[in-house]
Amino acid sequence: METKEKNIAILLDTDNTQLEYLPLIIEEVRQYGNPIIKWAFGDWTTPQFSSWNVPLSHLTFRLIQSPTHVRGKNTTDISLVISAMELLYTQSHITGFCIVSSDSDFMQLAMKLIENNKFVMGIGRKQTPTPFVNACHVFKYIDDFAYLIPNVSPVEEPKPEVAPATPKVETLKPEPITKNSKLDILIQAVENQMEGERGAPFNSVVCELKRLNPDFTPKSYGKENYVSIFKSLPSYFQLIKGENNYHIKLVK
């Protein structure tokens, strides 16, 4: 089934999600299909979710009330599973599900949906138990979205280093552009995803990097995240901050 043909229901476990990631989660789901249903499960009478109502309304989420009658009992999970089963058996036009949670309890739900020929996508933290991750067709880690949050701390360019054999201080030169070098791959990824004057969407560039070199990680370039990599190379790249994402251009 082609990506554009998938009608996806996003089922959000609010107990395992941060509010600021929701726009990025929706954009990630759109790469696999059309999120025509967005339901958020939680106890909306509690103070901790008082700030969620307006943002979720703007993102067109329906709030599904899951009251906590007994402390320690997670009714949110049960409510999400019941709703997923209702959609499975009553809404045949739903061809995919995105379960946003880091809870291993949803492994059985993912397996049941797949047994019924539904596409299943999971989104959760890096500590999400392996059984749930493996039960999904696709699993995305929320931690990888951190580089897209606008309030990323700036990263300075490398400072001059002193050569150990002599007292002379030398400034580190930019990494030369050689075939298959890290810098070469960065430039190639940006060029492949350029969208005219807007530049290349940052999340598309990251996906392209992984396609060009599956082993490429920020740590392989000595950085904590992908934004840090590009910010450390202003002679080659320009980052432009948008509302929910960055765009990147090549410096000519």
C-alpha positions in Angstrom: 0.0 0.0 0.0 1.4 3.4 -1.0 2.1 5.9 1.8 -0.5 8.4 0.3 -3.2 5.7 0.6 -2.9 5.2 4.3 -5.5 6.7 6.6 -3.8 6.7 10.0 -5.3 7.1 13.5 -2.9 8.7 16.0 -3.6 7.3 19.5 -1.7 9.4 22.1 -0.9 8.2 25.5 -0.5 11.5 27.3 1.2 9.8 30.3 4.2 9.0 28.1 4.4 12.1 25.9 5.6 15.7 26.1 3.4 18.5 24.7 6.1 20.3 22.8 6.8 17.2 20.6 3.3 16.9 19.3 3.6 19.0 16.1 6.8 17.1 15.2 5.0 13.7 15.9 2.2 14.7 13.5 4.7 15.7 10.8 6.5 12.3 11.3 3.2 10.5 10.8 2.5 12.4 7.6 5.5 10.8 6.0 3.7 7.5 6.2 0.1 8.6 5.5 -2.8 10.9 6.3 -3.6 11.3 10.0 -7.3 11.6 9.8 -8.0 10.7 13.4 -6.1 12.2 16.3 -7.2 11.1 19.8 -5.4 12.0 23.1 -6.1 9.8 26.1 -5.7 11.1 29.7 -7.4 12.3 32.8 -8.2 15.9 31.7 -9.5 16.8 35.2 -6.0 16.8 36.7 -4.0 20.0 37.0 -1.0 18.5 35.1 -2.9 18.6 31.9 -4.5 22.0 32.3 -2.0 23.6 29.8 -2.7 20.9 27.2 -6.3 21.8 26.2 -5.6 24.8 23.9 -2.5 23.3 22.1 -4.3 20.0 21.5 -7.3 21.9 20.1 -5.1 23.8 17.7 -3.6 20.5 16.6 -7.2 19.1 16.1 -6.9 16.3 18.7 -10.0 14.9 20.3 -9.6 14.6 24.1 -10.7 11.2 25.4 -11.3 11.3 29.1 -9.7 8.5 31.0 -10.4 9.1 34.7 -8.1 7.6 37.3 -10.5 5.9 39.9 -7.8 4.0 41.7 -4.2 5.2 42.3 -1.7 3.0 40.5 -4.2 1.8 37.9 -3.5 3.1 34.4 -6.9 3.6 32.9 -5.4 5.6 30.1 -3.8 2.5 28.6 -7.0 0.5 28.8 -9.1 3.4 27.3 -6.6 3.6 24.4 -6.7 -0.1 23.7 -10.6 -0.2 23.8 -10.7 2.8 21.4 -8.2 1.1 19.0 -10.3 -2.0 18.9 -13.5 0.0 18.2 -11.8 1.8 15.3 -10.4 -1.6 14.0 -13.9 -3.2 13.8 -16.1 -0.2 13.0 -13.9 2.1 10.8 -12.7 0.0 7.9 -11.3 3.1 6.1 -8.6 3.3 8.8 -5.7 1.4 7.4 -3.0 2.4 9.8 -2.4 3.2 13.5 0.2 5.3 15.3 0.5 4.5 19.0 2.4 7.3 20.8 3.7 5.7 24.0 6.8 4.1 25.6 4.7 1.5 27.4 5.4 -2.2 26.5 1.8 -3.0 27.3 0.9 -1.9 23.8 2.9 -4.7 22.2 -0.2 -7.0 22.2 -2.3 -4.2 20.6 0.3 -3.7 17.9 0.3 -7.4 17.1 -3.5 -7.6 17.0 -3.7 -4.7 14.6 -1.0 -6.2 12.3 -2.8 -9.5 12.3 -5.8 -7.6 10.9 -3.7 -6.2 8.1 -3.2 -2.7 9.5 -0.1 -0.7 9.3 1.3 0.0 12.8 3.7 2.8 13.7 5.0 3.4 17.2 6.5 6.6 18.6 8.2 6.6 22.0 11.3 7.2 24.1 14.6 5.5 23.7 13.9 3.4 26.8 10.8 1.9 25.1 11.0 -1.9 25.7 12.2 -3.9 22.7 9.1 -6.1 22.4 6.8 -3.1 21.6 9.4 -1.6 19.2 9.7 -4.9 17.3 6.0 -5.4 17.2 5.5 -2.3 15.0 6.2 -1.9 11.3 8.0 1.3 12.0 9.1 2.8 15.4 10.4 6.4 15.8 12.1 7.6 18.9 10.9 10.9 20.3 14.4 11.6 21.6 15.5 12.0 18.0 13.1 15.0 17.6 15.0 17.1 20.1 17.2 18.7 17.5 14.0 20.2 15.9 12.9 22.1 19.0 13.7 25.7 18.4 15.3 26.4 21.8 18.4 24.5 21.0 21.5 26.0 22.7 24.0 27.5 20.3 27.1 25.6 19.5 30.4 27.5 18.9 32.9 26.7 16.3 36.0 24.8 17.4 38.6 27.0 19.1 42.2 27.1 18.0 44.4 24.3 19.3 48.1 24.3 20.2 50.2 21.9 18.2 51.9 19.6 20.8 55.3 19.5 19.1 55.8 23.3 18.8 54.7 26.4 20.7 53.0 27.7 17.6 49.2 28.0 17.9 47.3 26.8 14.8 43.6 27.1 14.0 41.8 24.0 13.0 40.9 24.1 9.3 37.5 22.9 8.1 37.4 19.3 7.2 38.3 19.0 3.5 35.6 17.9 1.1 36.8 14.6 -0.1 34.9 11.7 -1.5 32.9 9.8 1.2 34.1 12.3 3.9 31.6 13.3 6.6 31.4 16.8 5.3 30.8 15.5 1.8 27.9 13.4 3.0 26.4 16.4 4.8 26.6 18.6 1.7 25.2 15.8 -0.5 22.2 15.2 1.9 21.3 18.9 1.8 21.6 19.2 -2.0 19.4 16.1 -2.4 16.6 17.6 -0.3 16.7 21.3 -1.5 13.3 22.8 -2.1 14.2 26.0 -4.1 14.9 29.2 -2.1 13.4 27.7 1.1 16.3 25.4 1.4 16.0 21.8 2.6 13.7 20.7 5.5 15.9 19.7 8.3 14.1 16.4 9.1 14.3 15.4 5.5 18.1 16.1 5.5 18.5 13.9 8.6 16.6 11.1 6.9 18.7 11.5 3.8 21.9 11.3 5.9 20.7 8.0 7.3 20.0 6.8 3.8 23.4 7.8 2.4 25.2 6.4 5.4 23.2 4.3 7.9 26.1 4.4 10.3 26.2 8.2 10.4 25.4 9.6 13.8 26.0 13.0 15.5 28.6 11.3 17.7 30.5 10.3 14.6 31.1 14.0 14.1 31.8 14.6 17.7 28.4 16.4 18.4 25.4 15.7 20.6 22.8 16.2 17.9 22.3 17.1 14.2 21.7 20.8 14.7 25.1 21.0 16.5 26.8 19.5 13.5 25.5 22.1 11.1 25.8 25.0 13.5 29.5 24.1 13.9 30.1 24.6 10.2 28.7 28.1 9.3 31.2 28.3 6.4 29.2 25.6 4.6 25.6 25.7 6.0 23.0 28.2 7.1 20.2 27.2 9.5 16.9 29.0 9.2 14.4 28.5 12.1 10.8 28.1 11.2 7.7 27.7 13.3 8.1 23.9 14.0 11.2 23.0 12.0 14.5 24.2 10.6 15.5 24.6 7.0 19.0 24.5 5.9 20.8 26.1 3.0 24.3 25.7 1.5 26.6 28.8 1.9 27.8 29.8 -1.6 
